């Protein structure tokens, strides 16, 4: 669905993204993990426009050192353009676990990222990790 041709503006898209509910413990967990020296990175099947809009709204952009996601940008016509991270039309990344546009296994194993990694697909896993961090921090 082309939002722009249906009369939706970038500003309207941003306002919707800013209304996305987030669990009350997520932001404190991010700040606590960062304060403890964790290198926080995002691996997501979303896109840079969505992620950067949400992080900026929540005022937590500076806590992340890297965002690995599909490129997203607003073109000169005011249309949001989202491209695949992997150009699967030229060559597939040959991973049976991930969608063709972005291999998350690559970020976990090939790049050897063993730090705390956020993933929009694994949102519930992150909630569990953030709750454990809160428990660890409150018990020390």
C-alpha positions in Angstrom: 0.0 0.0 0.0 1.4 3.4 -1.0 0.6 5.7 1.8 1.7 8.9 -0.1 -0.8 8.2 -2.9 -3.5 7.8 -0.3 -2.8 11.3 1.0 -0.7 10.4 4.1 2.2 12.7 4.8 5.5 12.0 6.5 4.4 14.0 9.4 1.3 11.8 9.9 3.5 8.7 9.7 5.9 10.2 12.3 2.9 11.0 14.7 1.7 7.4 14.4 5.2 6.1 15.2 5.4 8.4 18.2 2.2 6.8 19.6 3.5 3.3 19.6 3.2 1.9 23.1 6.4 0.8 24.8 6.6 -1.2 28.0 7.4 1.0 31.0 10.6 -0.9 31.8 12.2 -0.7 28.4 13.7 2.8 28.6 15.1 2.4 32.1 16.6 -1.0 31.1 18.2 0.6 28.1 19.6 3.4 30.2 20.8 1.0 32.9 22.5 -1.4 30.4 24.2 1.6 28.8 25.3 3.0 32.2 26.8 -0.5 33.0 28.9 -0.2 29.8 26.9 -2.4 27.5 27.3 -1.8 23.8 23.7 -1.5 22.6 22.9 -2.2 19.0 19.7 -2.6 17.1 19.1 -5.4 14.6 15.6 -5.0 13.1 13.6 -6.0 10.1 11.9 -2.5 10.2 13.8 0.4 8.6 16.0 3.4 9.5 13.2 5.9 9.2 10.9 4.1 11.6 13.6 3.3 14.1 15.3 6.7 14.1 11.9 8.4 14.5 11.0 6.3 17.5 14.4 6.6 19.2 14.4 10.3 18.7 10.9 10.6 20.1 11.9 8.5 23.2 15.1 10.5 23.5 17.3 7.3 23.6 19.2 7.6 20.3 22.5 8.2 22.0 22.4 4.9 23.8 22.9 2.9 20.6 26.1 2.5 18.8 24.8 0.8 15.7 21.5 0.3 13.9 21.3 -2.6 11.4 18.1 -2.5 9.5 16.6 -1.9 6.1 17.4 1.6 4.7 14.5 4.0 4.8 14.4 7.6 3.7 12.1 10.4 2.5 12.6 11.3 -1.1 12.3 14.7 -2.7 8.6 14.1 -3.4 7.9 13.4 0.3 7.5 9.7 -0.2 8.9 7.2 2.3 11.2 4.8 0.5 12.3 1.5 2.1 14.9 -0.7 0.6 16.0 -4.2 1.5 19.2 -4.6 3.6 20.3 -7.4 1.3 19.6 -7.0 -2.4 17.9 -10.4 -2.7 17.2 -9.8 -6.4 20.9 -10.0 -7.1 22.0 -12.6 -4.6 20.2 -14.2 -1.7 22.0 -14.4 1.7 21.1 -18.2 1.7 19.7 -18.2 5.3 16.7 -20.4 5.8 15.9 -18.7 9.2 15.4 -15.1 8.1 13.4 -13.2 5.5 15.2 -12.6 2.2 15.6 -8.9 2.8 17.7 -9.1 6.0 19.6 -11.9 7.6 19.7 -11.5 11.4 21.8 -14.7 11.9 24.6 -12.8 10.1 24.6 -10.1 12.9 24.6 -12.7 15.7 27.2 -15.1 14.4 29.1 -13.7 11.4 29.8 -10.3 12.9 30.4 -11.9 16.3 28.1 -9.4 18.2 27.7 -10.9 21.6 26.5 -7.6 23.2 22.9 -6.9 24.0 21.1 -6.7 20.7 17.6 -5.4 20.2 15.4 -7.0 17.6 11.9 -5.9 16.7 11.1 -9.5 15.8 12.3 -10.7 19.2 10.4 -8.1 21.2 9.2 -10.5 23.9 12.7 -11.8 24.3 13.9 -8.3 24.9 11.2 -7.8 27.5 12.5 -10.8 29.3 16.1 -9.5 29.1 15.1 -6.1 30.3 13.1 -7.5 33.3 16.2 -9.6 34.2 18.4 -6.6 34.0 16.0 -4.6 36.3 16.1 -7.5 38.8 19.9 -7.7 38.6 20.3 -4.0 39.0 17.8 -3.7 41.9 19.4 -6.6 43.8 22.9 -5.2 43.7 
